[in-house]
Amino acid sequence: MRREVGLALFQAQRGEKPASAKPMEGFKGAKVLKIVEDHDGNTYRVVYTVKFQEVVYVLHCFQKKSKSGIATPKRDVELIRARFRSVQQIESEQKKWQK
């Protein structure tokens, strides 16, 4: 599982879209993607963004434990949103310093 996720992230770093990557629901136009991998009866997700040039930010990795369908638990979605906002702030500040 780690090898598959690592390969997918490497492909993202190279500007490719991994076959296992899908858009994350609720992040319109933000280029937030999720990699879903199954291993030994468990499902794992890695959420990352490629919105920013030259950088792939991994926003969250977790084991899907919810028994209520395929939806990402609200707590995890809120954490992803908070981390995405932090990344946007970091990128904004870096652009200011580069000018």
N, C-alpha and C positions, 0 to 999 in steps of 0.2 A: 504494500500500500504506500509506504513512504517513497519507494522508488518511483512509482507511477505519478505521485503528486510532485515529486522533485523534477521528473522529466517534463511534466506539464508546465511547471513554473519556469523551467529553463526555456521551453518553447516560447512562453510569454515574454521572457527577457529578450529573446531574439526577434520579437515583433510578430510572432506567429500566434495563431489561435489554436490552442490544444483541442483535440477532438472531445475531451472530457469536460471542457469548459462551457458553461451556459450563463446567460445573463442572470444576474440576481434580481429578483422581483422587487419593485419599489424604488429602484435607483435609475430612473429614466435619464438617458443621456450621460450618465456618470461613468460609464464603462466599468462598472463593478461586476465582476464575474465570479462564479463559484465552480469549483471542481468537486465532483461527487465521486467518491470511491467506496466500494464495498470490500470488506475483508473479514473473514471468519464470522459471517452473519451480522456484522456491524457496519453501519454507514458512517463515513467521515466526510466532512466538508471543509474546504479551504476557500476562503473568500479573499479576493485580491482586486486591485484596481490598476488599470493601465492608462488612466486618464492623463497622466503626467509624462512628459517626454523623458526618456532615458532612465526611468525608474519604474519598477514594479513593486508596489506596496502590498504586503500581505496584511490584511485587516483583521482576520480572525481564522482560527482553526479549531474545529470541535468535532466531537462524536455526536451524531444525531441519536438522541435517546427518546424523543417524543413518540408516543404510541398513537398520536392523534392525526396521522396522515403525513404527507410529505412537506407540509409547511414548516418553515424555519421558526423555532420558538421566538416569541416576542422579545425576550431578554437578549437573545443573541442578535436579533435585528437591531435593537437599540444600541448594543455595543458596537456593531459594525458601523452604524450611522455616526456615533460619537467618534470613532477612530477615523472615519472618512473625513469628518469635519476637521479633525486635528491635522490630517495630512494636507487638506486644502490650505489650512493656516500656515503650515510649514512651507508649502510651495509658494504661497503668496509672499511670505517674508523673504524667502530666498530670491525671488524675482526682484524685490526691492533692492537687495544688497548687490545684485548683479548689474544693476543699472549704473 
